[in-house]
């Protein structure tokens, strides 16, 4: 095989996030469908879910963040209209509920805080609207998080554009 053809085959079959695996494919499909129906960027949402949970809807962080989008009920249970933190935590193990909560958090930061505009919203998503007051190692960690999301978004555009666009077109065809 010619080197250029071999390189194309390798790039075409390279799957850095293994999104073809059934468990991940199911989550990607749900996220992209939701994004299309609610005028959200599917690449952004998948990148956040990859960064937060590697598309695992059952993961719980050491800090108590839950599910695909690692939503912190101790901060968001009231805005998400749950009576208690426990009710919020129980509900957010459902992937679609968690996705909706993650989008709510993201759009809340975007709408309310100037320090959360554009790509800075990822820093807010990770550390709250007060992220600009952080210093030292913590500030660097927050900045790295924002860069990770952007990097993953770029990888999704490069290696998974066909997958995401096919799901997007299926949703549009149905509506």
C-alpha positions in Angstrom: 0.0 0.0 0.0 1.3 3.5 -0.8 2.3 5.6 2.2 -0.3 8.3 1.5 -3.1 5.8 1.2 -2.0 4.0 4.4 -1.9 7.3 6.2 -5.5 8.0 5.1 -6.7 4.6 6.2 -5.1 5.1 9.6 -6.6 8.5 10.0 -10.0 7.3 8.9 -10.0 4.4 11.4 -8.3 6.3 14.2 -10.8 6.7 17.1 -9.2 8.7 19.9 -12.3 8.5 22.1 -13.7 5.1 21.0 -17.1 6.7 20.3 -18.1 3.6 18.3 -18.4 1.5 21.4 -22.1 0.9 22.2 -22.2 2.6 25.6 -20.4 5.7 24.4 -22.3 5.7 21.0 -25.6 5.7 22.9 -24.6 8.8 25.0 -23.3 10.6 21.9 -26.5 10.0 20.0 -28.6 11.3 22.9 -26.4 14.4 23.3 -26.4 15.3 19.6 -30.1 14.7 19.3 -30.8 17.0 22.3 -28.3 19.6 20.9 -30.1 19.8 17.6 -33.6 20.0 19.1 -32.5 22.7 21.5 -30.2 24.8 19.3 -27.0 23.9 21.1 -23.6 23.0 19.7 -23.3 19.2 19.7 -19.5 19.3 19.5 -19.3 21.5 22.6 -21.7 19.3 24.6 -20.0 16.1 23.7 -16.6 17.6 24.4 -17.8 18.7 27.9 -19.3 15.3 28.6 -16.0 13.6 27.5 -14.0 15.9 29.7 -16.2 15.6 32.7 -17.1 11.9 32.7 -15.7 10.2 29.6 -19.4 9.7 28.7 -20.0 7.5 31.8 -23.5 8.5 33.1 -22.9 6.7 36.4 -19.7 8.4 37.5 -19.5 10.3 40.8 -16.5 12.6 41.5 -14.7 12.8 44.8 -16.4 16.2 45.2 -19.9 14.7 44.6 -20.4 15.8 41.0 -22.7 13.4 39.2 -23.2 11.8 35.8 -22.3 12.7 32.3 -21.9 16.5 32.9 -20.7 16.2 36.5 -23.3 18.5 37.9 -22.9 19.6 41.5 -26.3 19.3 43.2 -25.1 21.1 46.3 -24.9 24.3 44.1 -27.6 23.6 41.6 -30.4 21.7 43.2 -32.6 24.8 43.8 -32.1 26.4 40.4 -32.8 23.0 38.9 -36.0 22.9 41.0 -35.3 20.0 43.3 -36.5 20.1 46.9 -33.3 18.5 48.3 -29.8 17.8 47.3 -30.6 14.1 47.6 -33.5 14.3 45.2 -31.3 16.1 42.7 -28.5 13.5 43.0 -31.0 10.7 42.5 -32.4 12.4 39.4 -29.1 13.2 37.8 -28.1 9.6 37.4 -30.5 9.6 34.5 -28.4 10.6 31.4 -31.0 12.8 29.8 -31.8 14.6 33.0 -28.1 15.1 33.6 -27.6 16.5 30.1 -30.5 19.0 30.6 -28.9 20.0 33.9 -25.5 20.5 32.3 -27.0 22.6 29.5 -28.8 24.6 32.1 -25.6 25.3 34.1 -23.7 26.2 30.9 -26.4 28.6 29.6 -26.9 30.1 33.0 -23.2 31.1 33.2 -23.2 32.4 29.6 -26.3 34.6 30.2 -25.5 36.0 33.6 -21.7 36.6 33.9 -19.4 38.6 31.7 -16.4 36.5 32.9 -18.2 33.5 31.4 -18.5 34.7 27.8 -17.2 32.8 24.8 -14.8 30.0 25.6 -14.4 31.3 29.1 -17.7 29.6 29.9 -15.8 26.3 30.3 -13.8 27.8 33.2 -17.0 28.9 34.8 -18.5 25.4 34.3 -15.5 23.9 36.0 -15.0 26.4 38.9 -18.0 28.8 39.0 -18.3 32.4 38.1 -15.7 33.4 40.7 -12.9 31.6 38.8 -11.2 34.9 38.0 -10.3 35.3 41.7 -8.4 32.1 41.9 -4.6 32.2 41.8 -1.6 29.9 41.6 -2.0 26.2 40.9 -5.8 26.3 41.1 -6.1 29.0 38.4 -3.7 27.0 36.2 -5.9 23.9 36.7 -9.0 25.9 35.8 -7.3 27.2 32.6 -6.2 23.7 31.7 -9.8 22.5 32.0 -10.9 25.1 29.5 -8.1 24.1 27.1 -9.1 20.4 27.5 -12.7 21.1 26.4 -11.5 23.2 23.4 -9.0 20.5 22.4 -11.6 17.7 22.6 -14.0 19.9 20.6 -11.3 20.1 17.9 -10.7 16.4 18.0 -14.4 15.8 17.6 -14.5 18.0 14.5 -11.5 16.2 13.1 -12.3 12.5 13.8 -16.0 12.4 14.5 -17.5 15.0 12.2 -19.2 12.3 10.0 -20.7 10.6 13.0 -22.0 13.8 14.6 -23.3 15.2 11.3 -25.0 11.9 10.4 -26.9 12.0 13.8 -27.7 15.7 13.2 -29.1 15.1 9.8 -31.2 12.1 11.0 -32.8 14.4 13.6 -33.5 17.1 11.1 -35.0 14.6 8.7 -37.4 13.4 11.4 -38.6 16.9 12.3 
